[in-house]
Amino acid sequence: MAVKLDAFLLTEIMVPPTIDEQQKVASFLDMARDEIKLLKSQVVAYRKQKRGLMQKLLTGQWRVNHVEACNGP
């Protein structure tokens, strides 16, 4: 889907009227970006941990007690 240039040029973009409000928006977006970076790093760490756990289970280095696995914690 393409937007024609005429329609694009007629589009109004709302901008916070004061520098203070613009800075608040920028600060909020910075916090959101930082949180996304943190969550992405957590995903990477959890995937690495999962690979390690699966490797230990698949090689038989660790074993799961069948009774505990069936009954839960």
PyMOL Python script that loads the backbone (N, CA, C, O; Angstrom):
from pymol import cmd

cmd.read_pdbstr("""\
ATOM      1  N   MET A   1       0.844  -1.164   0.000  1.00  0.00           N
ATOM      2  CA  MET A   1       0.000   0.000   0.000  1.00  0.00           C
ATOM      3  C   MET A   1       0.901   1.244   0.000  1.00  0.00           C
ATOM      4  O   MET A   1       1.841   1.333   0.790  1.00  0.00           O
ATOM      5  N   ALA A   2       0.624   2.148  -0.842  1.00  0.00           N
ATOM      6  CA  ALA A   2       1.414   3.368  -0.958  1.00  0.00           C
ATOM      7  C   ALA A   2       0.560   4.576  -0.621  1.00  0.00           C
ATOM      8  O   ALA A   2      -0.652   4.578  -0.839  1.00  0.00           O
ATOM      9  N   VAL A   3       1.199   5.593  -0.091  1.00  0.00           N
ATOM     10  CA  VAL A   3       0.512   6.851   0.211  1.00  0.00           C
ATOM     11  C   VAL A   3       0.969   7.866  -0.831  1.00  0.00           C
ATOM     12  O   VAL A   3       2.164   8.060  -1.051  1.00  0.00           O
ATOM     13  N   LYS A   4       0.018   8.490  -1.448  1.00  0.00           N
ATOM     14  CA  LYS A   4       0.357   9.486  -2.466  1.00  0.00           C
ATOM     15  C   LYS A   4       0.968  10.711  -1.790  1.00  0.00           C
ATOM     16  O   LYS A   4       0.629  11.043  -0.654  1.00  0.00           O
ATOM     17  N   LEU A   5       1.858  11.366  -2.496  1.00  0.00           N
ATOM     18  CA  LEU A   5       2.571  12.514  -1.964  1.00  0.00           C
ATOM     19  C   LEU A   5       1.611  13.617  -1.528  1.00  0.00           C
ATOM     20  O   LEU A   5       1.801  14.221  -0.472  1.00  0.00           O
ATOM     21  N   ASP A   6       0.591  13.883  -2.326  1.00  0.00           N
ATOM     22  CA  ASP A   6      -0.377  14.929  -1.975  1.00  0.00           C
ATOM     23  C   ASP A   6      -1.049  14.639  -0.635  1.00  0.00           C
ATOM     24  O   ASP A   6      -1.192  15.531   0.201  1.00  0.00           O
ATOM     25  N   ALA A   7      -1.459  13.385  -0.436  1.00  0.00           N
ATOM     26  CA  ALA A   7      -2.119  13.000   0.813  1.00  0.00           C
ATOM     27  C   ALA A   7      -1.140  13.090   1.978  1.00  0.00           C
ATOM     28  O   ALA A   7      -1.509  13.504   3.077  1.00  0.00           O
ATOM     29  N   PHE A   8       0.103  12.702   1.734  1.00  0.00           N
ATOM     30  CA  PHE A   8       1.118  12.771   2.785  1.00  0.00           C
ATOM     31  C   PHE A   8       1.379  14.213   3.202  1.00  0.00           C
ATOM     32  O   PHE A   8       1.487  14.509   4.392  1.00  0.00           O
ATOM     33  N   LEU A   9       1.479  15.098   2.237  1.00  0.00           N
ATOM     34  CA  LEU A   9       1.768  16.498   2.537  1.00  0.00           C
ATOM     35  C   LEU A   9       0.622  17.186   3.268  1.00  0.00           C
ATOM     36  O   LEU A   9       0.842  18.184   3.955  1.00  0.00           O
ATOM     37  N   LEU A  10      -0.591  16.673   3.133  1.00  0.00           N
ATOM     38  CA  LEU A  10      -1.743  17.251   3.826  1.00  0.00           C
ATOM     39  C   LEU A  10      -1.924  16.705   5.244  1.00  0.00           C
ATOM     40  O   LEU A  10      -2.773  17.187   5.995  1.00  0.00           O
ATOM     41  N   THR A  11      -1.138  15.715   5.601  1.00  0.00           N
ATOM     42  CA  THR A  11      -1.254  15.091   6.908  1.00  0.00           C
ATOM     43  C   THR A  11      -0.736  16.029   7.995  1.00  0.00           C
ATOM     44  O   THR A  11       0.366  16.569   7.903  1.00  0.00           O
ATOM     45  N   GLU A  12      -1.558  16.205   9.022  1.00  0.00           N
ATOM     46  CA  GLU A  12      -1.146  17.029  10.154  1.00  0.00           C
ATOM     47  C   GLU A  12      -0.511  16.134  11.212  1.00  0.00           C
ATOM     48  O   GLU A  12      -1.040  15.075  11.551  1.00  0.00           O
ATOM     49  N   ILE A  13       0.614  16.572  11.719  1.00  0.00           N
ATOM     50  CA  ILE A  13       1.316  15.819  12.759  1.00  0.00           C
ATOM     51  C   ILE A  13       1.266  16.643  14.040  1.00  0.00           C
ATOM     52  O   ILE A  13       1.721  17.786  14.085  1.00  0.00           O
ATOM     53  N   MET A  14       0.703  16.034  15.074  1.00  0.00           N
ATOM     54  CA  MET A  14       0.582  16.729  16.346  1.00  0.00           C
ATOM     55  C   MET A  14       1.924  16.689  17.074  1.00  0.00           C
ATOM     56  O   MET A  14       2.538  15.631  17.212  1.00  0.00           O
ATOM     57  N   VAL A  15       2.362  17.845  17.532  1.00  0.00           N
ATOM     58  CA  VAL A  15       3.611  17.979  18.277  1.00  0.00           C
ATOM     59  C   VAL A  15       3.286  18.688  19.583  1.00  0.00           C
ATOM     60  O   VAL A  15       2.563  19.684  19.582  1.00  0.00           O
ATOM     61  N   PRO A  16       3.812  18.188  20.697  1.00  0.00           N
ATOM     62  CA  PRO A  16       3.560  18.893  21.960  1.00  0.00           C
ATOM     63  C   PRO A  16       3.981  20.364  21.838  1.00  0.00           C
ATOM     64  O   PRO A  16       5.051  20.663  21.308  1.00  0.00           O
ATOM     65  N   PRO A  17       3.146  21.271  22.326  1.00  0.00           N
ATOM     66  CA  PRO A  17       3.368  22.699  22.074  1.00  0.00           C
ATOM     67  C   PRO A  17       4.565  23.320  22.800  1.00  0.00           C
ATOM     68  O   PRO A  17       5.133  24.302  22.323  1.00  0.00           O
ATOM     69  N   THR A  18       4.951  22.756  23.947  1.00  0.00           N
ATOM     70  CA  THR A  18       6.049  23.380  24.682  1.00  0.00           C
ATOM     71  C   THR A  18       7.257  22.452  24.740  1.00  0.00           C
ATOM     72  O   THR A  18       7.143  21.232  24.618  1.00  0.00           O
ATOM     73  N   ILE A  19       8.411  23.074  24.931  1.00  0.00           N
ATOM     74  CA  ILE A  19       9.645  22.302  25.061  1.00  0.00           C
ATOM     75  C   ILE A  19       9.555  21.366  26.257  1.00  0.00           C
ATOM     76  O   ILE A  19      10.029  20.231  26.195  1.00  0.00           O
ATOM     77  N   ASP A  20       8.950  21.835  27.348  1.00  0.00           N
ATOM     78  CA  ASP A  20       8.814  21.008  28.548  1.00  0.00           C
ATOM     79  C   ASP A  20       8.038  19.728  28.245  1.00  0.00           C
ATOM     80  O   ASP A  20       8.454  18.643  28.653  1.00  0.00           O
ATOM     81  N   GLU A  21       6.930  19.843  27.545  1.00  0.00           N
ATOM     82  CA  GLU A  21       6.137  18.663  27.185  1.00  0.00           C
ATOM     83  C   GLU A  21       6.911  17.760  26.230  1.00  0.00           C
ATOM     84  O   GLU A  21       6.849  16.536  26.346  1.00  0.00           O
ATOM     85  N   GLN A  22       7.629  18.350  25.299  1.00  0.00           N
ATOM     86  CA  GLN A  22       8.432  17.564  24.357  1.00  0.00           C
ATOM     87  C   GLN A  22       9.508  16.788  25.107  1.00  0.00           C
ATOM     88  O   GLN A  22       9.786  15.634  24.781  1.00  0.00           O
ATOM     89  N   GLN A  23      10.112  17.420  26.110  1.00  0.00           N
ATOM     90  CA  GLN A  23      11.141  16.741  26.895  1.00  0.00           C
ATOM     91  C   GLN A  23      10.553  15.603  27.719  1.00  0.00           C
ATOM     92  O   GLN A  23      11.191  14.565  27.892  1.00  0.00           O
ATOM     93  N   LYS A  24       9.334  15.795  28.228  1.00  0.00           N
ATOM     94  CA  LYS A  24       8.665  14.727  28.976  1.00  0.00           C
ATOM     95  C   LYS A  24       8.396  13.525  28.066  1.00  0.00           C
ATOM     96  O   LYS A  24       8.601  12.379  28.464  1.00  0.00           O
ATOM     97  N   VAL A  25       7.939  13.795  26.854  1.00  0.00           N
ATOM     98  CA  VAL A  25       7.689  12.717  25.894  1.00  0.00           C
ATOM     99  C   VAL A  25       8.997  12.009  25.560  1.00  0.00           C
ATOM    100  O   VAL A  25       9.053  10.780  25.526  1.00  0.00           O
ATOM    101  N   ALA A  26      10.045  12.786  25.315  1.00  0.00           N
ATOM    102  CA  ALA A  26      11.351  12.209  24.990  1.00  0.00           C
ATOM    103  C   ALA A  26      11.868  11.362  26.149  1.00  0.00           C
ATOM    104  O   ALA A  26      12.432  10.289  25.934  1.00  0.00           O
ATOM    105  N   SER A  27      11.677  11.842  27.375  1.00  0.00           N
ATOM    106  CA  SER A  27      12.113  11.092  28.557  1.00  0.00           C
ATOM    107  C   SER A  27      11.352   9.768  28.666  1.00  0.00           C
ATOM    108  O   SER A  27      11.946   8.730  28.954  1.00  0.00           O
ATOM    109  N   PHE A  28      10.055   9.808  28.438  1.00  0.00           N
ATOM    110  CA  PHE A  28       9.244   8.594  28.481  1.00  0.00           C
ATOM    111  C   PHE A  28       9.709   7.595  27.421  1.00  0.00           C
ATOM    112  O   PHE A  28       9.826   6.401  27.694  1.00  0.00           O
ATOM    113  N   LEU A  29       9.971   8.091  26.213  1.00  0.00           N
ATOM    114  CA  LEU A  29      10.427   7.207  25.135  1.00  0.00           C
ATOM    115  C   LEU A  29      11.809   6.632  25.442  1.00  0.00           C
ATOM    116  O   LEU A  29      12.087   5.480  25.110  1.00  0.00           O
ATOM    117  N   ASP A  30      12.670   7.421  26.068  1.00  0.00           N
ATOM    118  CA  ASP A  30      13.986   6.917  26.479  1.00  0.00           C
ATOM    119  C   ASP A  30      13.847   5.793  27.503  1.00  0.00           C
ATOM    120  O   ASP A  30      14.538   4.777  27.423  1.00  0.00           O
ATOM    121  N   MET A  31      12.934   5.991  28.480  1.00  0.00           N
ATOM    122  CA  MET A  31      12.700   4.941  29.477  1.00  0.00           C
ATOM    123  C   MET A  31      12.166   3.678  28.817  1.00  0.00           C
ATOM    124  O   MET A  31      12.584   2.571  29.158  1.00  0.00           O
ATOM    125  N   ALA A  32      11.252   3.839  27.883  1.00  0.00           N
ATOM    126  CA  ALA A  32      10.690   2.682  27.181  1.00  0.00           C
ATOM    127  C   ALA A  32      11.779   1.958  26.400  1.00  0.00           C
ATOM    128  O   ALA A  32      11.832   0.728  26.397  1.00  0.00           O
ATOM    129  N   ARG A  33      12.655   2.727  25.730  1.00  0.00           N
ATOM    130  CA  ARG A  33      13.745   2.119  24.977  1.00  0.00           C
ATOM    131  C   ARG A  33      14.684   1.347  25.902  1.00  0.00           C
ATOM    132  O   ARG A  33      15.113   0.241  25.572  1.00  0.00           O
ATOM    133  N   ASP A  34      15.004   1.930  27.061  1.00  0.00           N
ATOM    134  CA  ASP A  34      15.880   1.257  28.021  1.00  0.00           C
ATOM    135  C   ASP A  34      15.247  -0.026  28.538  1.00  0.00           C
ATOM    136  O   ASP A  34      15.934  -1.033  28.706  1.00  0.00           O
ATOM    137  N   GLU A  35      13.942   0.004  28.792  1.00  0.00           N
ATOM    138  CA  GLU A  35      13.272  -1.200  29.271  1.00  0.00           C
ATOM    139  C   GLU A  35      13.259  -2.284  28.196  1.00  0.00           C
ATOM    140  O   GLU A  35      13.437  -3.464  28.499  1.00  0.00           O
ATOM    141  N   ILE A  36      13.050  -1.888  26.956  1.00  0.00           N
ATOM    142  CA  ILE A  36      13.071  -2.860  25.858  1.00  0.00           C
ATOM    143  C   ILE A  36      14.449  -3.495  25.749  1.00  0.00           C
ATOM    144  O   ILE A  36      14.557  -4.703  25.537  1.00  0.00           O
ATOM    145  N   LYS A  37      15.511  -2.692  25.893  1.00  0.00           N
ATOM    146  CA  LYS A  37      16.879  -3.237  25.853  1.00  0.00           C
ATOM    147  C   LYS A  37      17.082  -4.246  26.976  1.00  0.00           C
ATOM    148  O   LYS A  37      17.659  -5.313  26.765  1.00  0.00           O
ATOM    149  N   LEU A  38      16.604  -3.902  28.173  1.00  0.00           N
ATOM    150  CA  LEU A  38      16.731  -4.798  29.317  1.00  0.00           C
ATOM    151  C   LEU A  38      15.980  -6.102  29.071  1.00  0.00           C
ATOM    152  O   LEU A  38      16.511  -7.183  29.328  1.00  0.00           O
ATOM    153  N   LEU A  39      14.757  -6.006  28.577  1.00  0.00           N
ATOM    154  CA  LEU A  39      13.958  -7.207  28.316  1.00  0.00           C
ATOM    155  C   LEU A  39      14.596  -8.077  27.239  1.00  0.00           C
ATOM    156  O   LEU A  39      14.566  -9.304  27.332  1.00  0.00           O
ATOM    157  N   LYS A  40      15.176  -7.442  26.213  1.00  0.00           N
ATOM    158  CA  LYS A  40      15.859  -8.224  25.175  1.00  0.00           C
ATOM    159  C   LYS A  40      17.060  -8.959  25.751  1.00  0.00           C
ATOM    160  O   LYS A  40      17.316 -10.108  25.391  1.00  0.00           O
ATOM    161  N   SER A  41      17.802  -8.303  26.646  1.00  0.00           N
ATOM    162  CA  SER A  41      18.961  -8.973  27.241  1.00  0.00           C
ATOM    163  C   SER A  41      18.506 -10.121  28.141  1.00  0.00           C
ATOM    164  O   SER A  41      19.184 -11.145  28.229  1.00  0.00           O
ATOM    165  N   GLN A  42      17.359  -9.956  28.813  1.00  0.00           N
ATOM    166  CA  GLN A  42      16.824 -11.047  29.632  1.00  0.00           C
ATOM    167  C   GLN A  42      16.418 -12.227  28.759  1.00  0.00           C
ATOM    168  O   GLN A  42      16.646 -13.378  29.131  1.00  0.00           O
ATOM    169  N   VAL A  43      15.822 -11.957  27.609  1.00  0.00           N
ATOM    170  CA  VAL A  43      15.434 -13.031  26.690  1.00  0.00           C
ATOM    171  C   VAL A  43      16.671 -13.810  26.256  1.00  0.00           C
ATOM    172  O   VAL A  43      16.655 -15.041  26.225  1.00  0.00           O
ATOM    173  N   VAL A  44      17.738 -13.096  25.924  1.00  0.00           N
ATOM    174  CA  VAL A  44      18.982 -13.753  25.513  1.00  0.00           C
ATOM    175  C   VAL A  44      19.511 -14.634  26.651  1.00  0.00           C
ATOM    176  O   VAL A  44      19.925 -15.770  26.421  1.00  0.00           O
ATOM    177  N   ALA A  45      19.495 -14.100  27.882  1.00  0.00           N
ATOM    178  CA  ALA A  45      19.990 -14.867  29.032  1.00  0.00           C
ATOM    179  C   ALA A  45      19.134 -16.106  29.288  1.00  0.00           C
ATOM    180  O   ALA A  45      19.667 -17.182  29.562  1.00  0.00           O
ATOM    181  N   TYR A  46      17.812 -15.960  29.199  1.00  0.00           N
ATOM    182  CA  TYR A  46      16.934 -17.118  29.412  1.00  0.00           C
ATOM    183  C   TYR A  46      17.122 -18.185  28.332  1.00  0.00           C
ATOM    184  O   TYR A  46      17.094 -19.382  28.621  1.00  0.00           O
ATOM    185  N   ARG A  47      17.312 -17.747  27.098  1.00  0.00           N
ATOM    186  CA  ARG A  47      17.544 -18.729  26.026  1.00  0.00           C
ATOM    187  C   ARG A  47      18.850 -19.486  26.246  1.00  0.00           C
ATOM    188  O   ARG A  47      18.931 -20.693  26.021  1.00  0.00           O
ATOM    189  N   LYS A  48      19.872 -18.750  26.689  1.00  0.00           N
ATOM    190  CA  LYS A  48      21.166 -19.382  26.970  1.00  0.00           C
ATOM    191  C   LYS A  48      21.019 -20.383  28.117  1.00  0.00           C
ATOM    192  O   LYS A  48      21.560 -21.488  28.068  1.00  0.00           O
ATOM    193  N   GLN A  49      20.275 -19.975  29.152  1.00  0.00           N
ATOM    194  CA  GLN A  49      20.040 -20.864  30.283  1.00  0.00           C
ATOM    195  C   GLN A  49      19.263 -22.103  29.844  1.00  0.00           C
ATOM    196  O   GLN A  49      19.576 -23.214  30.272  1.00  0.00           O
ATOM    197  N   LYS A  50      18.266 -21.922  29.006  1.00  0.00           N
ATOM    198  CA  LYS A  50      17.465 -23.052  28.527  1.00  0.00           C
ATOM    199  C   LYS A  50      18.333 -24.025  27.735  1.00  0.00           C
ATOM    200  O   LYS A  50      18.232 -25.239  27.910  1.00  0.00           O
ATOM    201  N   ARG A  51      19.192 -23.484  26.859  1.00  0.00           N
ATOM    202  CA  ARG A  51      20.086 -24.367  26.086  1.00  0.00           C
ATOM    203  C   ARG A  51      20.974 -25.184  27.016  1.00  0.00           C
ATOM    204  O   ARG A  51      21.173 -26.381  26.809  1.00  0.00           O
ATOM    205  N   GLY A  52      21.507 -24.519  28.049  1.00  0.00           N
ATOM    206  CA  GLY A  52      22.366 -25.228  29.002  1.00  0.00           C
ATOM    207  C   GLY A  52      21.611 -26.311  29.748  1.00  0.00           C
ATOM    208  O   GLY A  52      22.115 -27.421  29.912  1.00  0.00           O
ATOM    209  N   LEU A  53      20.410 -25.998  30.199  1.00  0.00           N
ATOM    210  CA  LEU A  53      19.602 -26.982  30.921  1.00  0.00           C
ATOM    211  C   LEU A  53      19.235 -28.161  30.016  1.00  0.00           C
ATOM    212  O   LEU A  53      19.313 -29.318  30.430  1.00  0.00           O
ATOM    213  N   MET A  54      18.838 -27.859  28.789  1.00  0.00           N
ATOM    214  CA  MET A  54      18.485 -28.936  27.858  1.00  0.00           C
ATOM    215  C   MET A  54      19.696 -29.824  27.575  1.00  0.00           C
ATOM    216  O   MET A  54      19.564 -31.044  27.475  1.00  0.00           O
ATOM    217  N   GLN A  55      20.868 -29.218  27.447  1.00  0.00           N
ATOM    218  CA  GLN A  55      22.091 -29.988  27.188  1.00  0.00           C
ATOM    219  C   GLN A  55      22.366 -30.943  28.343  1.00  0.00           C
ATOM    220  O   GLN A  55      22.701 -32.107  28.124  1.00  0.00           O
ATOM    221  N   LYS A  56      22.225 -30.454  29.571  1.00  0.00           N
ATOM    222  CA  LYS A  56      22.473 -31.315  30.735  1.00  0.00           C
ATOM    223  C   LYS A  56      21.442 -32.450  30.799  1.00  0.00           C
ATOM    224  O   LYS A  56      21.788 -33.581  31.143  1.00  0.00           O
ATOM    225  N   LEU A  57      20.191 -32.156  30.471  1.00  0.00           N
ATOM    226  CA  LEU A  57      19.160 -33.200  30.490  1.00  0.00           C
ATOM    227  C   LEU A  57      19.382 -34.215  29.371  1.00  0.00           C
ATOM    228  O   LEU A  57      19.255 -35.420  29.585  1.00  0.00           O
ATOM    229  N   LEU A  58      19.717 -33.719  28.168  1.00  0.00           N
ATOM    230  CA  LEU A  58      19.869 -34.622  27.030  1.00  0.00           C
ATOM    231  C   LEU A  58      21.111 -35.505  27.144  1.00  0.00           C
ATOM    232  O   LEU A  58      21.118 -36.624  26.630  1.00  0.00           O
ATOM    233  N   THR A  59      22.148 -35.024  27.802  1.00  0.00           N
ATOM    234  CA  THR A  59      23.362 -35.828  27.953  1.00  0.00           C
ATOM    235  C   THR A  59      23.264 -36.763  29.143  1.00  0.00           C
ATOM    236  O   THR A  59      24.133 -37.613  29.338  1.00  0.00           O
ATOM    237  N   GLY A  60      22.206 -36.615  29.947  1.00  0.00           N
ATOM    238  CA  GLY A  60      22.041 -37.476  31.111  1.00  0.00           C
ATOM    239  C   GLY A  60      22.824 -36.992  32.311  1.00  0.00           C
ATOM    240  O   GLY A  60      22.856 -37.666  33.341  1.00  0.00           O
ATOM    241  N   GLN A  61      23.458 -35.832  32.199  1.00  0.00           N
ATOM    242  CA  GLN A  61      24.203 -35.278  33.314  1.00  0.00           C
ATOM    243  C   GLN A  61      23.258 -34.994  34.478  1.00  0.00           C
ATOM    244  O   GLN A  61      23.633 -35.167  35.638  1.00  0.00           O
ATOM    245  N   TRP A  62      22.058 -34.567  34.182  1.00  0.00           N
ATOM    246  CA  TRP A  62      21.017 -34.340  35.173  1.00  0.00           C
ATOM    247  C   TRP A  62      19.850 -35.251  34.848  1.00  0.00           C
ATOM    248  O   TRP A  62      19.592 -35.548  33.682  1.00  0.00           O
ATOM    249  N   ARG A  63      19.154 -35.690  35.866  1.00  0.00           N
ATOM    250  CA  ARG A  63      17.982 -36.525  35.657  1.00  0.00           C
ATOM    251  C   ARG A  63      16.793 -35.904  36.378  1.00  0.00           C
ATOM    252  O   ARG A  63      16.944 -35.234  37.399  1.00  0.00           O
ATOM    253  N   VAL A  64      15.618 -36.140  35.828  1.00  0.00           N
ATOM    254  CA  VAL A  64      14.385 -35.644  36.441  1.00  0.00           C
ATOM    255  C   VAL A  64      13.706 -36.807  37.124  1.00  0.00           C
ATOM    256  O   VAL A  64      13.489 -37.853  36.513  1.00  0.00           O
ATOM    257  N   ASN A  65      13.370 -36.629  38.391  1.00  0.00           N
ATOM    258  CA  ASN A  65      12.664 -37.655  39.134  1.00  0.00           C
ATOM    259  C   ASN A  65      11.264 -37.767  38.549  1.00  0.00           C
ATOM    260  O   ASN A  65      10.515 -36.790  38.537  1.00  0.00           O
ATOM    261  N   HIS A  66      10.910 -38.947  38.068  1.00  0.00           N
ATOM    262  CA  HIS A  66       9.636 -39.151  37.372  1.00  0.00           C
ATOM    263  C   HIS A  66       8.448 -38.807  38.266  1.00  0.00           C
ATOM    264  O   HIS A  66       7.482 -38.215  37.787  1.00  0.00           O
ATOM    265  N   VAL A  67       8.490 -39.150  39.516  1.00  0.00           N
ATOM    266  CA  VAL A  67       7.386 -38.892  40.435  1.00  0.00           C
ATOM    267  C   VAL A  67       7.196 -37.381  40.601  1.00  0.00           C
ATOM    268  O   VAL A  67       6.068 -36.891  40.545  1.00  0.00           O
ATOM    269  N   GLU A  68       8.287 -36.645  40.806  1.00  0.00           N
ATOM    270  CA  GLU A  68       8.196 -35.200  40.965  1.00  0.00           C
ATOM    271  C   GLU A  68       7.697 -34.540  39.676  1.00  0.00           C
ATOM    272  O   GLU A  68       6.900 -33.603  39.722  1.00  0.00           O
ATOM    273  N   ALA A  69       8.170 -35.035  38.528  1.00  0.00           N
ATOM    274  CA  ALA A  69       7.775 -34.446  37.257  1.00  0.00           C
ATOM    275  C   ALA A  69       6.282 -34.618  37.022  1.00  0.00           C
ATOM    276  O   ALA A  69       5.642 -33.727  36.463  1.00  0.00           O
ATOM    277  N   CYS A  70       5.719 -35.738  37.435  1.00  0.00           N
ATOM    278  CA  CYS A  70       4.298 -35.999  37.212  1.00  0.00           C
ATOM    279  C   CYS A  70       3.418 -35.248  38.216  1.00  0.00           C
ATOM    280  O   CYS A  70       2.334 -34.784  37.862  1.00  0.00           O
ATOM    281  N   ASN A  71       3.873 -35.130  39.453  1.00  0.00           N
ATOM    282  CA  ASN A  71       3.054 -34.517  40.497  1.00  0.00           C
ATOM    283  C   ASN A  71       3.239 -33.011  40.592  1.00  0.00           C
ATOM    284  O   ASN A  71       2.408 -32.334  41.197  1.00  0.00           O
ATOM    285  N   GLY A  72       4.269 -32.483  40.032  1.00  0.00           N
ATOM    286  CA  GLY A  72       4.516 -31.051  40.109  1.00  0.00           C
ATOM    287  C   GLY A  72       5.195 -30.683  41.413  1.00  0.00           C
ATOM    288  O   GLY A  72       5.513 -31.556  42.220  1.00  0.00           O
ATOM    289  N   PRO A  73       5.416 -29.402  41.622  1.00  0.00           N
ATOM    290  CA  PRO A  73       6.137 -28.949  42.824  1.00  0.00           C
ATOM    291  C   PRO A  73       5.346 -29.110  44.092  1.00  0.00           C
ATOM    292  O   PRO A  73       5.832 -28.770  45.170  1.00  0.00           O
TER     293      PRO A  73
END
""", "prot")
cmd.dss("prot")
cmd.show_as("cartoon", "prot")
cmd.util.cbc("prot")
cmd.orient("prot")
